[in-house]
Amino acid sequence: MSIYLAINPEKKQEDLKEDADYHSLICSVALDKYYTNERLAYQMGSFSSRYNPTISTIDIFLNFILGILSRYKRREPAQTLLVDILLAGFQMAKCCSNLLEEGFETQAFSAWRTLHENECILQVIVKYGKPVIDSYLKHMMYGQAFRGVYPKEKTDEIFVEIKEGMRAIGLKSKDMKRYIEYGWLLGVPDVMKTPDFKFNFRDGVQRVAGLTRYSKTYEMSSEIAHSSPVLIYSRKDYFHHFTLLNLYESFFRLEKIFASLYLSTVEKPQQESYLRMRSLYFNELLGAYRYEQQALSKITKKE
């Protein structure tokens, strides 16, 4: 009804109850949408499905953890930053899994890129604690000022602070956006002494997180995000196994952080419940991961 009224501003909502033409149109549109979207829906030709053991095994863990995280206090960064980043990471992992189930292998790999950025940020924050959290929150405020969220007077004050911070480490005006986005890494002790350090993701966040072994994988995922030939002419089987393998590896790292946080904040019955679930399914996760390693190895040996 809202769309119809927007298209036909001369009509009034109360008049539609007795409008035979409107009723006929609604019936016709509803039938068209049902038949086209349900019966004639375009299918990607999924390489797998949600019933595939390597998909269903990680899904059950993701659903369980997301259910737990949904009960935590959220979206108050000064108190809930770790929970918020963890939740975003597991939601992105679930997104990757859903895309694989529907046959969107390269799109899932592109989504893994965001998941990897998330886990790298989380690794740095967890490793270095409060100084980095404080720095991250400060640069979050800088980002909001850059996007014009605050009143002009406050924005001007923040930009003075930003320029002073840049000047202190020898950055120029052209580096402002990079400083706003990655300057929070200055909360890491002696980060500027890190070999080949730069204020970006690959030479900054990823390097400090100790995950530079994923540099080439991240680069390939970035190519897909920018609609390169890798996206257009990709092999479904290769990207299914390759993406799922990387999803598992990211999940293992996220789950380790989640377990540490969760087990330190709940009572013994909740601890025991999670540990029972973990004991029941974690070996199955490891088995599924090894299977994906073997499957990918077979494909790459054929090429």
C-alpha positions as CSV (number, residue, x, y, z in Angstrom):
1,M,0.0,0.0,0.0
2,S,2.8,2.5,0.9
3,I,4.4,2.0,-2.5
4,Y,1.1,2.4,-4.3
5,L,0.4,5.6,-2.5
6,A,3.9,6.9,-3.2
7,I,3.4,6.3,-6.9
8,N,-0.2,7.7,-6.9
9,P,-0.1,10.7,-4.5
10,E,-3.6,11.8,-5.5
11,K,-5.0,8.6,-3.8
12,K,-5.9,8.5,-0.1
13,Q,-5.4,5.4,2.1
14,E,-9.1,5.4,3.2
15,D,-10.3,5.4,-0.4
16,L,-8.5,2.2,-1.3
17,K,-10.8,-0.1,0.8
18,E,-13.5,0.3,-1.9
19,D,-11.2,0.7,-4.9
20,A,-11.8,-2.3,-7.2
21,D,-8.9,-1.5,-9.5
22,Y,-6.6,-1.3,-6.5
23,H,-7.7,-4.7,-5.3
24,S,-7.3,-6.2,-8.8
25,L,-3.8,-4.8,-9.0
26,I,-2.7,-6.1,-5.6
27,C,-3.9,-9.6,-6.5
28,S,-2.1,-9.5,-9.9
29,V,1.1,-8.2,-8.4
30,A,1.0,-10.7,-5.5
31,L,0.6,-13.6,-7.9
32,D,3.3,-12.4,-10.2
33,K,5.8,-12.0,-7.4
34,Y,5.0,-15.3,-5.9
35,Y,5.3,-17.2,-9.1
36,T,8.4,-15.4,-10.4
37,N,10.3,-15.2,-7.1
38,E,9.3,-18.7,-5.8
39,R,8.7,-20.9,-8.9
40,L,11.0,-19.2,-11.5
41,A,13.6,-18.0,-9.1
42,Y,17.1,-17.9,-10.6
43,Q,19.4,-20.5,-9.1
44,M,23.2,-20.0,-8.9
45,G,23.9,-23.7,-9.1
46,S,25.3,-24.2,-5.6
47,F,28.4,-26.3,-5.4
48,S,27.2,-27.4,-1.9
49,S,24.2,-26.9,0.5
50,R,23.6,-26.2,4.1
51,Y,23.3,-29.9,4.7
52,N,26.9,-30.5,3.6
53,P,28.8,-31.6,6.7
54,T,31.6,-29.1,6.3
55,I,28.9,-26.3,6.2
56,S,26.5,-27.6,8.8
57,T,29.3,-28.2,11.3
58,I,30.5,-24.6,11.3
59,D,26.9,-23.4,11.1
60,I,25.9,-25.1,14.3
61,F,28.8,-23.5,16.1
62,L,28.1,-20.0,14.6
63,N,24.4,-20.1,15.5
64,F,25.3,-21.2,19.1
65,I,27.8,-18.4,19.6
66,L,25.7,-15.7,17.9
67,G,22.8,-16.7,20.2
68,I,25.1,-16.2,23.2
69,L,26.5,-12.9,22.0
70,S,23.0,-11.5,21.3
71,R,22.3,-11.6,25.0
72,Y,25.3,-9.4,25.9
73,K,25.0,-5.6,26.3
74,R,26.0,-4.1,23.0
75,R,26.6,-0.9,21.0
76,E,28.1,1.2,23.8
77,P,31.7,1.2,22.6
78,A,33.3,2.5,25.8
79,Q,32.1,-0.6,27.6
80,T,31.2,-3.1,24.8
81,L,33.9,-2.7,22.1
82,L,35.2,-6.3,22.3
83,V,31.7,-7.8,22.2
84,D,30.7,-5.5,19.4
85,I,33.7,-6.5,17.3
86,L,33.2,-10.2,18.1
87,L,29.6,-10.1,17.2
88,A,30.4,-8.4,13.9
89,G,33.0,-11.0,13.1
90,F,30.8,-14.0,13.8
91,Q,27.9,-12.3,11.8
92,M,30.3,-11.9,8.9
93,A,31.4,-15.6,9.2
94,K,27.7,-16.5,9.1
95,C,27.3,-14.3,6.0
96,C,30.2,-16.2,4.3
97,S,28.6,-19.5,5.2
98,N,25.2,-18.5,3.8
99,L,26.7,-17.2,0.6
100,L,28.5,-20.5,0.1
101,E,25.2,-22.4,0.7
102,E,23.5,-20.4,-2.0
103,G,26.3,-20.8,-4.6
104,F,27.9,-17.4,-4.3
105,E,31.4,-18.7,-3.8
106,T,33.4,-15.6,-5.0
107,Q,31.0,-13.3,-3.1
108,A,31.6,-15.3,0.0
109,F,35.4,-15.0,-0.5
110,S,34.9,-11.2,-0.8
111,A,32.9,-11.2,2.4
112,W,35.8,-13.2,4.1
113,R,38.0,-10.2,3.4
114,T,35.8,-8.1,5.7
115,L,35.9,-10.9,8.3
116,H,39.7,-11.0,8.1
117,E,39.9,-7.3,8.7
118,N,37.6,-7.7,11.7
119,E,39.7,-10.5,13.2
120,C,43.0,-8.6,12.7
121,I,41.6,-5.6,14.5
122,L,40.3,-7.9,17.3
123,Q,43.7,-9.7,17.6
124,V,45.5,-6.3,18.1
125,I,43.0,-5.1,20.6
126,V,43.0,-8.3,22.7
127,K,46.8,-8.5,22.6
128,Y,47.5,-5.0,23.8
129,G,44.4,-4.1,25.8
130,K,43.4,-0.8,27.2
131,P,45.9,1.5,25.5
132,V,44.8,0.3,22.1
133,I,41.1,0.3,23.1
134,D,41.4,3.9,24.2
135,S,43.2,4.8,20.9
136,Y,40.6,2.9,18.8
137,L,37.8,4.8,20.5
138,K,39.5,8.1,20.0
139,H,40.0,7.4,16.3
140,M,36.4,6.2,16.0
141,M,35.5,9.7,17.2
142,Y,37.9,11.2,14.6
143,G,36.1,9.2,11.9
144,Q,32.7,10.5,12.9
145,A,34.0,14.1,12.8
146,F,35.5,13.4,9.4
147,R,32.0,12.4,8.2
148,G,30.3,15.4,9.7
149,V,28.4,13.7,12.5
150,Y,29.1,16.4,15.1
151,P,28.2,20.1,15.3
152,K,30.7,22.4,13.6
153,E,32.2,23.7,16.8
154,K,33.0,20.2,18.1
155,T,34.2,19.1,14.7
156,D,36.6,22.0,14.5
157,E,38.0,21.1,17.9
158,I,38.5,17.5,16.9
159,F,40.3,18.5,13.7
160,V,42.7,20.6,15.7
161,E,43.5,17.5,17.8
162,I,43.8,15.4,14.6
163,K,46.3,17.8,13.1
164,E,48.4,18.0,16.3
165,G,48.5,14.2,16.4
166,M,49.6,14.0,12.8
167,R,52.2,16.7,13.3
168,A,53.7,14.8,16.2
169,I,54.6,11.8,14.0
170,G,55.5,13.7,10.9
171,L,52.4,13.0,8.8
172,K,51.2,15.6,6.2
173,S,47.7,16.8,5.3
174,K,47.4,14.2,2.5
175,D,47.8,11.5,5.1
176,M,44.8,12.6,7.2
177,K,42.4,9.9,6.1
178,R,44.9,7.1,6.7
179,Y,45.7,8.6,10.1
180,I,42.1,8.7,11.1
181,E,41.5,5.1,10.0
182,Y,44.7,3.5,11.2
183,G,46.2,5.9,13.7
184,W,44.7,3.9,16.5
185,L,47.6,1.5,16.1
186,L,49.7,4.1,17.9
187,G,48.3,2.6,21.0
188,V,50.5,-0.4,20.4
189,P,53.9,0.2,22.2
190,D,56.6,1.2,19.8
191,V,54.5,0.4,16.8
192,M,56.4,2.9,14.6
193,K,59.5,0.7,15.1
194,T,57.7,-2.3,13.5
195,P,59.7,-3.3,10.3
196,D,57.9,-1.9,7.2
197,F,55.1,-0.5,9.2
198,K,52.6,1.8,7.4
199,F,49.3,3.3,8.3
200,N,47.2,0.9,6.2
201,F,45.7,-2.5,6.7
202,R,48.3,-4.9,5.2
203,D,51.4,-3.2,6.5
204,G,49.7,-1.9,9.7
205,V,46.8,-3.8,11.2
206,Q,47.6,-7.2,9.6
207,R,51.3,-7.0,10.4
208,V,50.8,-6.0,14.0
209,A,48.2,-8.8,14.3
210,G,50.8,-11.3,13.2
211,L,48.7,-12.5,10.2
212,T,50.8,-11.4,7.3
213,R,50.7,-14.9,6.0
214,Y,47.2,-14.0,4.6
215,S,48.5,-11.1,2.6
216,K,48.3,-12.8,-0.8
217,T,44.8,-14.3,0.1
218,Y,43.7,-10.8,1.2
219,E,45.0,-9.3,-2.1
220,M,43.1,-11.9,-4.2
221,S,39.9,-11.2,-2.2
222,S,40.4,-7.5,-2.8
223,E,40.5,-8.2,-6.6
224,I,37.2,-9.9,-6.4
225,A,35.7,-7.0,-4.4
226,H,36.7,-4.7,-7.3
227,S,35.1,-7.0,-9.9
228,S,38.2,-8.1,-11.6
229,P,38.4,-11.1,-14.1
230,V,39.0,-13.3,-11.0
231,L,35.3,-12.7,-10.1
232,I,33.9,-13.0,-13.6
233,Y,35.8,-16.2,-14.6
234,S,36.2,-18.0,-11.3
235,R,35.9,-21.7,-10.7
236,K,33.1,-22.6,-8.3
237,D,34.7,-25.7,-6.9
238,Y,38.0,-24.0,-6.2
239,F,36.5,-20.9,-4.5
240,H,34.1,-23.0,-2.5
241,H,36.9,-25.0,-0.9
242,F,39.3,-22.1,-0.7
243,T,36.8,-19.8,0.9
244,L,35.6,-22.4,3.4
245,L,39.1,-23.2,4.4
246,N,39.9,-19.6,5.1
247,L,36.5,-19.2,6.9
248,Y,37.4,-22.1,9.2
249,E,40.8,-20.6,10.0
250,S,39.3,-17.3,10.9
251,F,36.6,-19.0,12.9
252,F,39.1,-20.9,15.0
253,R,40.9,-17.6,15.9
254,L,37.7,-15.8,16.7
255,E,36.3,-18.7,18.8
256,K,39.4,-18.8,20.9
257,I,38.9,-15.1,21.8
258,F,35.2,-15.6,22.3
259,A,35.7,-18.6,24.6
260,S,38.2,-16.7,26.8
261,L,35.8,-13.8,27.1
262,Y,32.7,-15.9,27.7
263,L,34.2,-18.3,30.2
264,S,35.5,-15.4,32.2
265,T,32.2,-13.6,32.4
266,V,29.6,-16.3,33.2
267,E,28.8,-18.7,36.1
268,K,29.9,-22.3,36.3
269,P,26.7,-23.8,34.8
270,Q,27.1,-21.7,31.7
271,Q,30.8,-22.5,31.5
272,E,30.1,-26.2,31.7
273,S,27.3,-25.9,29.0
274,Y,29.6,-24.2,26.5
275,L,32.5,-26.6,27.2
276,R,30.2,-29.6,26.7
277,M,29.1,-28.2,23.4
278,R,32.6,-27.4,22.4
279,S,33.8,-30.9,23.4
280,L,31.0,-32.4,21.3
281,Y,31.6,-30.5,18.1
282,F,35.2,-29.2,18.0
283,N,36.7,-32.4,16.9
284,E,34.1,-32.5,14.1
285,L,35.2,-29.0,13.1
286,L,38.8,-30.1,12.9
287,G,37.8,-33.1,10.8
288,A,35.8,-30.9,8.5
289,Y,38.8,-28.5,8.2
290,R,41.1,-31.3,7.3
291,Y,38.7,-32.6,4.7
292,E,38.6,-29.1,3.1
293,Q,42.4,-29.0,3.0
294,Q,42.5,-32.3,1.2
295,A,39.7,-31.3,-1.2
296,L,41.5,-28.1,-2.2
297,S,44.8,-29.9,-2.5
298,K,43.2,-32.3,-5.1
299,I,41.9,-29.4,-7.1
300,T,45.2,-27.6,-7.2
301,K,47.2,-30.7,-8.1
302,K,45.0,-31.2,-11.2
303,E,45.7,-27.7,-12.5
